[in-house]
Amino acid sequence: MRAFNAVGGTPRFFRSGAGAWLTDADGNEYVDLVLSWGPLLLGHAHPEVQAAVQAAVARGTSFGAPTEPEVELAEEITARTPVERVRFVSSGTEATMSAIRLARGFTGRDVVVKFAGCYHGHVDALLASAGSGLATFAVPGTPGVPASSTELTIVLPYHDRAAVTAAFAEHGDRIACLVTEAAPGNMGVIEPEPGFNRFLAETCAAHGALFVSDEVMTGFRAARQGQWGRDGALEGWAPDLMTFGKVMGGGFPAAAFGGRADVMALLAPEGPVYQAGTLSGNPVATTAGLTTLRLATDEVYEHVGAAAQTVKDAASQALDAAGVPHVVSSAGTMFSIFLLDPAELATGAVRDFADASRTDARAYAALFHSMLDQGVYLPPSAYEAWFLSAAHDDRAVQAVVDALPAAARAAARVHEGGAA
Ligand SMILES: *Cc1c(COP(=O)(O)O)cnc(C)c1O
């Protein structure tokens, strides 16, 4: 994505960031709606995060041993989510990889169920594409992943309850876990339909499998308590395991998984399931994450939500005015804009990867480049979320709003069949 492969053109090299703004190597300024793909909830170079990190660096960067910020960050996570125990790692990929190993160790089973279009990092077993029919085993999604790594993975269409039921009916006694993005954000943002995550949790429970909710993107981002705060907390259920990353690292490589105490007890050293990491929970990254989460108050989420609403409304108006059919799709403060005709969708909403794939990627590329030329850095792919931060003040939001009409007209010219 960062190579501009999906939109063409030359990727920008950035020199610095401050608040909502980025400066590239040529000195051009941009309002940033990527925010390092989500982590920077407070914006770039937040003064308090910076000061805390500088103090942590001065004390030494890594000890490979327990530290106080690690414990305090774990407490911050357990206070906001239903997880009872937390293990730190250095990336979201490691978090999901380790959660799946733990689920397999706990259940003594090997099969993993995931959804097409959900991304869980570059874990071999999860870089998988659906096999030739529903509830059949998957094939590698990229060269370099051996078939043996995906032959225990089942890939289903998102939101397809019948497919989930069928997969568990056929393979239930072999399924270790089902892993899903709590709200998909890697095929564009999709709001889970009411009760869908609960259905997944209940289906797993009925078959003795674990429900692994990947909140690497949504955690502490979609809302204060993540996507779980928008469904499980209200409906009274909890995932068995959860994964976190992005915002909880405050712009540093920190991620985590956690969950039920009895499941986490199986992890080494208490239990037999091996897991380790040289830099896991290191004091600089955990200080950045801890400081970020402590500053991420209700007011921050209200501000980010309101700024997101302003940008969504302005984008929708601009696209309407330019005659570009589109669907604005959000989950909490996260959203993306699909350039497709809602009349072509069964429910008018984007529900799965097949729906998302109808987006006009060429028109999006035109929109993206027009925004870039006008000083707004959108995600360089039609399938990524647009992010705002506490630092997106009126001036930054207005700069985005002002750029949208011309960008929508650029998208319209391509959408109508003009030259890319
Ligand atoms: C970003 C992401 C990951 C992977 O995290 P990395 O830190 O890039 O390895 C996993 N799951 C989800 C839902 C993500 O958005």
The ligand as an ORCA input file, in Angstrom:
! r2SCAN-3c Opt
* xyz 0 1
  C      -2.848     -3.996     11.124
  C      -3.597     -5.237     11.474
  C      -2.937     -6.426     11.838
  C      -1.443     -6.593     11.721
  O      -0.742     -5.748     12.545
  P       0.840     -5.459     12.220
  O       1.283     -4.671     13.392
  O       0.843     -4.709     10.915
  O       1.499     -6.777     12.110
  C      -3.697     -7.486     12.290
  N      -5.035     -7.402     12.363
  C      -5.695     -6.292     11.987
  C      -7.171     -6.251     12.102
  C      -5.001     -5.178     11.519
  O      -5.683     -4.094     11.106
*
